[in-house]
Amino acid sequence: MRGQVVFTRDAAGALGRMLEGTAEEEVYVLADENSRRWCVGRLGLEGVPEARRLVMAAGEGAKSLETAARVWQWLSERGARRGSVLVNGGGGGVTGLGGFAAWCFKRGVRHINVPTTLLAQVDASVGGKTGVDFNGLKNEVGTFAEPEGVVVDNGMLAMLPRREVLSGLAEMVKHALLDSGEHVEEVLAADLADVAGAGFLGLIEQSVAVKARFVRQDPKEGGWRRALNLGHTAGHAIESAALQRGEAVTHGEAVAHGLEAALWLSVRKRGFDARLYGRVREFVRRTYPRCEAAAEGDALYALMLHDKKNERAGVNFTLLRAPGEPEINCYCEREEILEALKEIG
């Protein structure tokens, strides 16, 4: 992993230290509509003129080649060079698209990510995955481009809507399942009224540490890192189906229901503890809304066939034997998958 991840209650100070030695005129700022009003001040970037700040739309619909082209045009017209730094402040859409745009522009300019949502902090902060949605499929075009640094300040989460907090919490549940049963219980019992507090910052750091462990072992997702796709095979299909039908579903909601399907398969195919599966299933049902796209078994299966992890006929899942004991490259039959999808439909 290239970039340093700093967990802090002082984002401006941490970012300032990362930018030491960089001329002020070489700093460019990309934000989304949700973070534009406070991002610059919170990050101590008041000295960056409006001409070197770009605001993109918020939400999954903005993760497009058209938006990336707009970023490239802006950087080119404003005179960005190989020594410039793009600061991406916002949710996962900003950090993912901004990283992709930075990697492509002039064959690569530096970028620093300041994730401002819980989902972006625990997921996009480590691993270097960047990209855009294409042809109705999530993250169909992209690359690995590690940021120079990442600033995680959970004080920013105080203004986050509860639905967005829950979106990030789903990734924390996934990381906990990949770590230990004790970690699972800690996350399921987390106090969401204190997401901006010092105690919750420790949970975020613990979650990121789990992901970082897999990334270090397999930076380009050639093998073991695929464990991090737990819940995402069905989850990404749900997101793509929702996107196609114009249904508003967050990434975390899709992943939460994808975890239900993956754990159901894990119980039946790998002997995962049925009682713990029941605990997670009950938590998901109590915490997350249902989505219409999740009921479309045949359509979801067709979308899963496009999953980048598939290397032969069938659909490739990450399953669990127990918390902290993932098994990658578990190919499942269509009938098994459709049965699992009934659990979330």
FIMAR-754128 format. One record per residue (C-alpha): residue in three letters; x, y, z; residue number from 1. Coordinates in Angstrom, 1 decimal. Layout:
residues N
+------+--------+--------+--------+-----+
| type |   east |  north |     up | seq |
+------+--------+--------+--------+-----+
|  Ala |      X |      Y |      Z | NUM |
...
+------+--------+--------+--------+-----+
END
This chain:
residues 345
+------+--------+--------+--------+-----+
| type |   east |  north |     up | seq |
+------+--------+--------+--------+-----+
|  Met |    0.0 |    0.0 |    0.0 |   1 |
|  Arg |    1.4 |    3.4 |   -1.0 |   2 |
|  Gly |   -0.5 |    5.9 |    1.1 |   3 |
|  Gln |   -0.5 |    6.7 |    4.7 |   4 |
|  Val |   -3.9 |    6.5 |    6.4 |   5 |
|  Val |   -4.3 |    9.0 |    9.3 |   6 |
|  Phe |   -7.1 |    8.7 |   11.8 |   7 |
|  Thr |   -7.6 |   12.1 |   13.4 |   8 |
|  Arg |  -10.0 |   14.6 |   14.9 |   9 |
|  Asp |   -8.1 |   17.4 |   13.0 |  10 |
|  Ala |   -8.4 |   16.9 |    9.3 |  11 |
|  Ala |   -7.0 |   20.3 |    8.4 |  12 |
|  Gly |   -3.8 |   19.6 |   10.4 |  13 |
|  Ala |   -3.3 |   16.2 |    9.0 |  14 |
|  Leu |   -3.9 |   17.3 |    5.4 |  15 |
|  Gly |   -1.6 |   20.3 |    5.9 |  16 |
|  Arg |    1.2 |   17.9 |    6.9 |  17 |
|  Met |    0.6 |   15.8 |    3.9 |  18 |
|  Leu |    0.8 |   18.8 |    1.6 |  19 |
|  Glu |    4.1 |   20.1 |    3.1 |  20 |
|  Gly |    6.5 |   20.9 |    0.3 |  21 |
|  Thr |    3.7 |   21.3 |   -2.3 |  22 |
|  Ala |    3.3 |   24.8 |   -3.7 |  23 |
|  Glu |   -0.1 |   26.2 |   -3.0 |  24 |
|  Glu |   -0.7 |   26.8 |   -6.8 |  25 |
|  Glu |   -0.3 |   23.1 |   -7.4 |  26 |
|  Val |   -3.3 |   22.1 |   -5.2 |  27 |
|  Tyr |   -6.6 |   21.2 |   -6.8 |  28 |
|  Val |   -9.8 |   20.3 |   -4.9 |  29 |
|  Leu |  -12.6 |   18.0 |   -6.1 |  30 |
|  Ala |  -15.7 |   17.8 |   -3.9 |  31 |
|  Asp |  -19.3 |   16.7 |   -4.4 |  32 |
|  Glu |  -22.4 |   18.8 |   -3.8 |  33 |
|  Asn |  -22.9 |   17.4 |   -0.3 |  34 |
|  Ser |  -19.5 |   18.4 |    0.9 |  35 |
|  Arg |  -18.8 |   21.6 |   -1.1 |  36 |
|  Arg |  -20.1 |   24.0 |    1.6 |  37 |
|  Trp |  -17.8 |   22.9 |    4.4 |  38 |
|  Cys |  -15.1 |   20.8 |    2.8 |  39 |
|  Val |  -12.7 |   23.7 |    2.0 |  40 |
|  Gly |  -12.9 |   25.3 |    5.4 |  41 |
|  Arg |  -12.8 |   22.1 |    7.4 |  42 |
|  Leu |   -9.7 |   21.1 |    5.4 |  43 |
|  Gly |   -7.9 |   24.4 |    5.7 |  44 |
|  Leu |   -7.9 |   25.0 |    2.0 |  45 |
|  Glu |   -9.4 |   28.6 |    1.9 |  46 |
|  Gly |   -6.3 |   29.7 |    0.0 |  47 |
|  Val |   -7.2 |   27.5 |   -3.0 |  48 |
|  Pro |   -9.0 |   29.8 |   -5.4 |  49 |
|  Glu |  -12.4 |   28.9 |   -6.9 |  50 |
|  Ala |  -10.8 |   28.2 |  -10.3 |  51 |
|  Arg |   -8.9 |   25.2 |   -8.8 |  52 |
|  Arg |  -12.0 |   23.8 |   -7.0 |  53 |
|  Leu |  -14.5 |   21.6 |   -8.9 |  54 |
|  Val |  -17.8 |   20.4 |   -7.7 |  55 |
|  Met |  -19.3 |   17.2 |   -9.1 |  56 |
|  Ala |  -22.8 |   15.8 |   -8.5 |  57 |
|  Ala |  -23.3 |   13.5 |   -5.5 |  58 |
|  Gly |  -24.5 |    9.9 |   -5.9 |  59 |
|  Glu |  -23.8 |    6.9 |   -8.0 |  60 |
|  Gly |  -25.1 |    8.5 |  -11.1 |  61 |
|  Ala |  -22.1 |   10.9 |  -11.2 |  62 |
|  Lys |  -19.6 |    8.0 |  -11.4 |  63 |
|  Ser |  -19.4 |    8.2 |  -15.2 |  64 |
|  Leu |  -16.9 |    8.6 |  -18.0 |  65 |
|  Glu |  -18.6 |   12.0 |  -18.7 |  66 |
|  Thr |  -17.8 |   13.2 |  -15.2 |  67 |
|  Ala |  -14.2 |   11.9 |  -15.5 |  68 |
|  Ala |  -13.8 |   13.8 |  -18.8 |  69 |
|  Arg |  -15.1 |   16.9 |  -17.1 |  70 |
|  Val |  -12.4 |   16.6 |  -14.4 |  71 |
|  Trp |   -9.7 |   16.0 |  -17.0 |  72 |
|  Gln |  -10.8 |   19.1 |  -19.0 |  73 |
|  Trp |  -10.8 |   21.2 |  -15.8 |  74 |
|  Leu |   -7.3 |   20.0 |  -14.8 |  75 |
|  Ser |   -6.0 |   20.7 |  -18.3 |  76 |
|  Glu |   -7.6 |   24.1 |  -18.6 |  77 |
|  Arg |   -6.3 |   25.2 |  -15.2 |  78 |
|  Gly |   -2.7 |   24.1 |  -16.0 |  79 |
|  Ala |   -2.4 |   21.1 |  -13.7 |  80 |
|  Arg |    1.0 |   19.3 |  -14.1 |  81 |
|  Arg |    2.6 |   16.0 |  -13.0 |  82 |
|  Gly |    3.6 |   17.6 |   -9.8 |  83 |
|  Ser |    0.1 |   18.8 |   -8.9 |  84 |
|  Val |   -2.0 |   17.2 |   -6.2 |  85 |
|  Leu |   -5.7 |   16.5 |   -6.5 |  86 |
|  Val |   -7.5 |   16.5 |   -3.1 |  87 |
|  Asn |  -10.6 |   14.5 |   -3.3 |  88 |
|  Gly |  -13.0 |   15.5 |   -0.5 |  89 |
|  Gly |  -16.3 |   13.7 |   -0.3 |  90 |
|  Gly |  -18.0 |   10.3 |   -0.4 |  91 |
|  Gly |  -16.8 |    7.2 |   -2.2 |  92 |
|  Gly |  -18.0 |    8.5 |   -5.5 |  93 |
|  Val |  -15.6 |   11.4 |   -5.3 |  94 |
|  Thr |  -12.6 |    9.4 |   -4.0 |  95 |
|  Gly |  -13.2 |    6.6 |   -6.6 |  96 |
|  Leu |  -13.8 |    8.8 |   -9.6 |  97 |
|  Gly |  -11.2 |   11.4 |   -8.4 |  98 |
|  Gly |   -8.5 |    8.7 |   -8.0 |  99 |
|  Phe |   -9.4 |    7.3 |  -11.5 | 100 |
|  Ala |   -9.2 |   10.8 |  -13.1 | 101 |
|  Ala |   -5.8 |   11.5 |  -11.3 | 102 |
|  Trp |   -4.3 |    8.2 |  -12.4 | 103 |
|  Cys |   -5.2 |    8.8 |  -16.0 | 104 |
|  Phe |   -4.4 |   12.5 |  -16.3 | 105 |
|  Lys |   -0.9 |   13.0 |  -17.7 | 106 |
|  Arg |   -0.4 |    9.3 |  -17.0 | 107 |
|  Gly |   -0.7 |   10.0 |  -13.3 | 108 |
|  Val |   -0.8 |   12.9 |  -10.9 | 109 |
|  Arg |   -0.7 |   12.7 |   -7.1 | 110 |
|  His |   -4.0 |   12.5 |   -5.2 | 111 |
|  Ile |   -5.0 |   12.6 |   -1.5 | 112 |
|  Asn |   -8.4 |   11.3 |   -0.4 | 113 |
|  Val |  -10.4 |   12.8 |    2.5 | 114 |
|  Pro |  -13.4 |   10.5 |    2.7 | 115 |
|  Thr |  -16.3 |   12.3 |    4.4 | 116 |
|  Thr |  -18.8 |    9.4 |    4.7 | 117 |
|  Leu |  -18.5 |    6.4 |    6.9 | 118 |
|  Leu |  -18.7 |    4.1 |    3.9 | 119 |
|  Ala |  -15.8 |    5.9 |    2.2 | 120 |
|  Gln |  -13.8 |    5.9 |    5.4 | 121 |
|  Val |  -14.0 |    2.2 |    6.1 | 122 |
|  Asp |  -14.0 |    1.0 |    2.5 | 123 |
|  Ala |  -12.5 |    3.5 |    0.0 | 124 |
|  Ser |   -9.7 |    4.6 |    2.4 | 125 |
|  Val |   -7.6 |    1.6 |    1.7 | 126 |
|  Gly |   -7.0 |   -0.5 |   -1.4 | 127 |
|  Gly |   -6.7 |    2.0 |   -4.2 | 128 |
|  Lys |   -9.7 |    0.8 |   -6.2 | 129 |
|  Thr |  -10.9 |    3.5 |   -8.5 | 130 |
|  Gly |  -13.3 |    3.6 |  -11.4 | 131 |
|  Val |  -16.6 |    4.6 |  -12.9 | 132 |
|  Asp |  -19.9 |    2.8 |  -13.7 | 133 |
|  Phe |  -20.4 |    1.9 |  -17.4 | 134 |
|  Asn |  -23.0 |    0.2 |  -19.5 | 135 |
|  Gly |  -25.3 |   -0.1 |  -16.5 | 136 |
|  Leu |  -22.7 |   -2.0 |  -14.4 | 137 |
|  Lys |  -21.1 |   -0.8 |  -11.3 | 138 |
|  Asn |  -17.3 |    0.0 |  -11.4 | 139 |
|  Glu |  -17.1 |   -1.7 |  -14.9 | 140 |
|  Val |  -14.2 |    0.6 |  -15.9 | 141 |
|  Gly |  -11.3 |    1.4 |  -13.4 | 142 |
|  Thr |   -7.9 |    0.6 |  -12.1 | 143 |
|  Phe |   -5.8 |    0.3 |   -8.9 | 144 |
|  Ala |   -4.4 |    3.7 |   -8.0 | 145 |
|  Glu |   -3.3 |    4.1 |   -4.4 | 146 |
|  Pro |   -3.6 |    7.7 |   -3.0 | 147 |
|  Glu |   -0.6 |    9.4 |   -1.6 | 148 |
|  Gly |   -2.4 |    9.7 |    1.6 | 149 |
|  Val |   -5.8 |    9.4 |    3.3 | 150 |
|  Val |   -7.3 |   11.5 |    6.1 | 151 |
|  Val |  -10.0 |    9.9 |    8.2 | 152 |
|  Asp |  -11.7 |   12.4 |   10.5 | 153 |
|  Asn |  -15.0 |   10.9 |   11.9 | 154 |
|  Gly |  -15.9 |   14.4 |   13.3 | 155 |
|  Met |  -17.2 |   14.9 |    9.7 | 156 |
|  Leu |  -19.8 |   12.2 |   10.3 | 157 |
|  Ala |  -21.8 |   14.4 |   12.7 | 158 |
|  Met |  -23.7 |   15.9 |    9.7 | 159 |
|  Leu |  -24.2 |   12.6 |    7.9 | 160 |
|  Pro |  -27.8 |   11.3 |    7.5 | 161 |
|  Arg |  -28.5 |    8.1 |    9.4 | 162 |
|  Arg |  -29.1 |    6.2 |    6.2 | 163 |
|  Glu |  -25.6 |    7.0 |    5.0 | 164 |
|  Val |  -24.2 |    6.0 |    8.4 | 165 |
|  Leu |  -25.9 |    2.6 |    8.0 | 166 |
|  Ser |  -24.4 |    2.3 |    4.5 | 167 |
|  Gly |  -20.9 |    2.4 |    6.0 | 168 |
|  Leu |  -21.9 |    0.1 |    8.9 | 169 |
|  Ala |  -22.6 |   -2.7 |    6.5 | 170 |
|  Glu |  -19.0 |   -2.7 |    5.4 | 171 |
|  Met |  -17.9 |   -2.7 |    9.0 | 172 |
|  Val |  -20.1 |   -5.8 |    9.6 | 173 |
|  Lys |  -18.4 |   -7.4 |    6.6 | 174 |
|  His |  -14.9 |   -6.6 |    7.9 | 175 |
|  Ala |  -15.8 |   -7.9 |   11.4 | 176 |
|  Leu |  -17.0 |  -11.2 |    9.8 | 177 |
|  Leu |  -13.6 |  -11.5 |    8.2 | 178 |
|  Asp |  -11.9 |  -10.9 |   11.5 | 179 |
|  Ser |  -13.5 |  -12.6 |   14.6 | 180 |
|  Gly |  -16.8 |  -13.3 |   16.3 | 181 |
|  Glu |  -15.9 |  -10.8 |   19.0 | 182 |
|  His |  -15.4 |   -8.1 |   16.4 | 183 |
|  Val |  -18.8 |   -9.0 |   14.9 | 184 |
|  Glu |  -20.5 |   -8.5 |   18.3 | 185 |
|  Glu |  -18.8 |   -5.2 |   18.8 | 186 |
|  Val |  -20.0 |   -3.8 |   15.5 | 187 |
|  Leu |  -23.5 |   -5.1 |   15.9 | 188 |
|  Ala |  -23.7 |   -3.3 |   19.3 | 189 |
|  Ala |  -22.1 |   -0.1 |   18.1 | 190 |
|  Asp |  -23.6 |    3.2 |   19.3 | 191 |
|  Leu |  -24.6 |    5.0 |   16.1 | 192 |
|  Ala |  -25.6 |    8.1 |   18.2 | 193 |
|  Asp |  -21.8 |    8.6 |   18.8 | 194 |
|  Val |  -20.4 |    8.1 |   15.3 | 195 |
|  Ala |  -18.5 |   11.4 |   15.6 | 196 |
|  Gly |  -17.0 |   10.4 |   19.0 | 197 |
|  Ala |  -13.5 |    9.3 |   19.8 | 198 |
|  Gly |  -14.7 |    5.8 |   20.7 | 199 |
|  Phe |  -16.3 |    5.2 |   17.3 | 200 |
|  Leu |  -13.1 |    6.4 |   15.6 | 201 |
|  Gly |  -11.4 |    3.4 |   17.2 | 202 |
|  Leu |  -14.0 |    1.1 |   15.6 | 203 |
|  Ile |  -13.3 |    2.7 |   12.2 | 204 |
|  Glu |   -9.6 |    2.2 |   12.7 | 205 |
|  Gln |  -10.1 |   -1.4 |   13.6 | 206 |
|  Ser |  -12.3 |   -2.0 |   10.5 | 207 |
|  Val |   -9.8 |   -0.4 |    8.2 | 208 |
|  Ala |   -7.0 |   -2.5 |    9.8 | 209 |
|  Val |   -8.9 |   -5.7 |    8.7 | 210 |
|  Lys |   -9.1 |   -4.5 |    5.1 | 211 |
|  Ala |   -5.5 |   -3.3 |    5.1 | 212 |
|  Arg |   -4.4 |   -6.8 |    6.2 | 213 |
|  Phe |   -5.9 |   -8.4 |    3.1 | 214 |
|  Val |   -4.7 |   -5.6 |    0.8 | 215 |
|  Arg |   -1.1 |   -5.9 |    2.0 | 216 |
|  Gln |   -1.2 |   -9.6 |    1.2 | 217 |
|  Asp |   -2.7 |   -9.2 |   -2.3 | 218 |
|  Pro |   -2.5 |   -5.5 |   -3.6 | 219 |
|  Lys |   -4.0 |   -6.2 |   -7.0 | 220 |
|  Glu |   -6.7 |   -8.7 |   -6.0 | 221 |
|  Gly |   -5.1 |  -11.7 |   -7.7 | 222 |
|  Gly |   -6.2 |  -14.0 |   -4.9 | 223 |
|  Trp |   -6.6 |  -13.7 |   -1.2 | 224 |
|  Arg |   -7.9 |  -10.1 |   -1.3 | 225 |
|  Arg |  -11.0 |  -11.4 |   -2.9 | 226 |
|  Ala |  -12.1 |  -12.3 |    0.6 | 227 |
|  Leu |  -13.1 |   -8.7 |    0.9 | 228 |
|  Asn |  -15.8 |   -9.4 |   -1.7 | 229 |
|  Leu |  -17.9 |  -11.1 |    1.0 | 230 |
|  Gly |  -21.5 |  -10.0 |    0.4 | 231 |
|  His |  -20.6 |   -8.1 |   -2.8 | 232 |
|  Thr |  -21.4 |  -10.7 |   -5.4 | 233 |
|  Ala |  -25.1 |  -10.4 |   -4.7 | 234 |
|  Gly |  -24.7 |   -6.9 |   -3.4 | 235 |
|  His |  -23.3 |   -5.4 |   -6.6 | 236 |
|  Ala |  -26.0 |   -7.2 |   -8.6 | 237 |
|  Ile |  -28.6 |   -5.6 |   -6.4 | 238 |
|  Glu |  -27.0 |   -2.2 |   -6.9 | 239 |
|  Ser |  -26.9 |   -2.6 |  -10.7 | 240 |
|  Ala |  -30.5 |   -3.8 |  -10.8 | 241 |
|  Ala |  -31.6 |   -0.8 |   -8.7 | 242 |
|  Leu |  -29.6 |    1.5 |  -10.9 | 243 |
|  Gln |  -31.3 |    0.2 |  -14.0 | 244 |
|  Arg |  -34.8 |    0.6 |  -12.6 | 245 |
|  Gly |  -34.1 |    4.0 |  -11.0 | 246 |
|  Glu |  -34.5 |    2.7 |   -7.4 | 247 |
|  Ala |  -32.6 |    4.5 |   -4.7 | 248 |
|  Val |  -30.5 |    1.9 |   -2.9 | 249 |
|  Thr |  -27.3 |    2.7 |   -1.1 | 250 |
|  His |  -24.2 |    0.6 |   -1.5 | 251 |
|  Gly |  -24.4 |   -0.5 |    2.2 | 252 |
|  Glu |  -28.0 |   -1.6 |    1.9 | 253 |
|  Ala |  -27.1 |   -3.7 |   -1.1 | 254 |
|  Val |  -24.1 |   -5.2 |    0.7 | 255 |
|  Ala |  -26.1 |   -5.9 |    3.8 | 256 |
|  His |  -28.6 |   -8.0 |    1.8 | 257 |
|  Gly |  -25.7 |   -9.5 |   -0.1 | 258 |
|  Leu |  -24.2 |  -10.6 |    3.2 | 259 |
|  Glu |  -27.5 |  -12.4 |    4.0 | 260 |
|  Ala |  -27.2 |  -14.4 |    0.8 | 261 |
|  Ala |  -23.5 |  -15.2 |    1.3 | 262 |
|  Leu |  -24.0 |  -16.3 |    4.9 | 263 |
|  Trp |  -26.9 |  -18.5 |    3.8 | 264 |
|  Leu |  -24.7 |  -20.2 |    1.3 | 265 |
|  Ser |  -21.9 |  -20.4 |    3.9 | 266 |
|  Val |  -24.2 |  -22.3 |    6.3 | 267 |
|  Arg |  -25.2 |  -24.8 |    3.7 | 268 |
|  Lys |  -21.9 |  -25.2 |    1.9 | 269 |
|  Arg |  -19.2 |  -24.5 |    4.4 | 270 |
|  Gly |  -20.7 |  -25.2 |    7.8 | 271 |
|  Phe |  -20.9 |  -21.6 |    9.1 | 272 |
|  Asp |  -22.7 |  -21.3 |   12.4 | 273 |
|  Ala |  -26.4 |  -21.1 |   11.7 | 274 |
|  Arg |  -27.0 |  -19.2 |   15.0 | 275 |
|  Leu |  -24.6 |  -16.4 |   14.0 | 276 |
|  Tyr |  -26.1 |  -16.3 |   10.6 | 277 |
|  Gly |  -29.4 |  -15.8 |   12.3 | 278 |
|  Arg |  -28.0 |  -12.9 |   14.4 | 279 |
|  Val |  -26.7 |  -11.1 |   11.4 | 280 |
|  Arg |  -29.8 |  -11.8 |    9.4 | 281 |
|  Glu |  -32.0 |  -10.4 |   12.1 | 282 |
|  Phe |  -29.7 |   -7.3 |   12.4 | 283 |
|  Val |  -30.0 |   -6.7 |    8.7 | 284 |
|  Arg |  -33.7 |   -7.1 |    8.6 | 285 |
|  Arg |  -34.1 |   -4.8 |   11.6 | 286 |
|  Thr |  -31.7 |   -2.1 |   10.4 | 287 |
|  Tyr |  -31.9 |   -1.9 |    6.6 | 288 |
|  Pro |  -34.9 |   -1.3 |    4.3 | 289 |
|  Arg |  -36.0 |   -3.9 |    1.8 | 290 |
|  Cys |  -35.4 |   -3.1 |   -1.9 | 291 |
|  Glu |  -37.5 |   -4.2 |   -4.8 | 292 |
|  Ala |  -34.5 |   -5.1 |   -6.9 | 293 |
|  Ala |  -33.5 |   -7.7 |   -4.3 | 294 |
|  Ala |  -36.6 |   -9.8 |   -5.2 | 295 |
|  Glu |  -35.6 |  -10.2 |   -8.9 | 296 |
|  Gly |  -33.8 |  -13.6 |   -8.6 | 297 |
|  Asp |  -33.3 |  -14.4 |  -12.3 | 298 |
|  Ala |  -32.3 |  -10.8 |  -13.2 | 299 |
|  Leu |  -29.8 |  -10.7 |  -10.3 | 300 |
|  Tyr |  -28.3 |  -14.0 |  -11.3 | 301 |
|  Ala |  -27.8 |  -12.7 |  -14.9 | 302 |
|  Leu |  -26.0 |   -9.6 |  -13.5 | 303 |
|  Met |  -23.8 |  -11.8 |  -11.3 | 304 |
|  Leu |  -22.5 |  -13.5 |  -14.4 | 305 |
|  His |  -20.8 |  -10.2 |  -15.3 | 306 |
|  Asp |  -18.9 |  -10.2 |  -12.0 | 307 |
|  Lys |  -15.2 |   -9.5 |  -12.5 | 308 |
|  Lys |  -14.3 |  -12.4 |  -10.1 | 309 |
|  Asn |  -15.7 |  -15.0 |  -12.4 | 310 |
|  Glu |  -13.0 |  -16.9 |  -14.2 | 311 |
|  Arg |  -15.0 |  -19.9 |  -15.4 | 312 |
|  Ala |  -18.6 |  -20.8 |  -15.9 | 313 |
|  Gly |  -20.8 |  -20.0 |  -12.9 | 314 |
|  Val |  -20.7 |  -17.3 |  -10.2 | 315 |
|  Asn |  -17.7 |  -16.9 |   -7.8 | 316 |
|  Phe |  -18.6 |  -16.2 |   -4.2 | 317 |
|  Thr |  -16.5 |  -15.5 |   -1.1 | 318 |
|  Leu |  -18.0 |  -17.7 |    1.7 | 319 |
|  Leu |  -17.1 |  -18.2 |    5.4 | 320 |
|  Arg |  -16.4 |  -21.4 |    7.4 | 321 |
|  Ala |  -16.4 |  -19.3 |   10.5 | 322 |
|  Pro |  -15.7 |  -15.6 |   11.5 | 323 |
|  Gly |  -12.1 |  -14.9 |   10.3 | 324 |
|  Glu |  -12.0 |  -18.0 |    8.1 | 325 |
|  Pro |  -13.0 |  -16.9 |    4.6 | 326 |
|  Glu |  -12.8 |  -19.1 |    1.6 | 327 |
|  Ile |  -12.5 |  -17.5 |   -1.9 | 328 |
|  Asn |  -13.4 |  -18.8 |   -5.3 | 329 |
|  Cys |  -16.4 |  -20.7 |   -4.2 | 330 |
|  Tyr |  -18.4 |  -21.4 |   -7.4 | 331 |
|  Cys |  -22.1 |  -21.9 |   -6.8 | 332 |
|  Glu |  -24.8 |  -23.4 |   -8.9 | 333 |
|  Arg |  -27.7 |  -21.3 |  -10.3 | 334 |
|  Glu |  -30.2 |  -23.2 |   -8.2 | 335 |
|  Glu |  -28.3 |  -22.6 |   -5.0 | 336 |
|  Ile |  -27.9 |  -18.9 |   -5.7 | 337 |
|  Leu |  -31.6 |  -18.5 |   -6.5 | 338 |
|  Glu |  -32.5 |  -20.2 |   -3.2 | 339 |
|  Ala |  -30.1 |  -17.8 |   -1.4 | 340 |
|  Leu |  -31.7 |  -14.8 |   -3.1 | 341 |
|  Lys |  -35.1 |  -15.9 |   -1.8 | 342 |
|  Glu |  -33.7 |  -15.0 |    1.7 | 343 |
|  Ile |  -33.3 |  -11.4 |    0.7 | 344 |
|  Gly |  -36.3 |  -11.0 |   -1.7 | 345 |
+------+--------+--------+--------+-----+
END
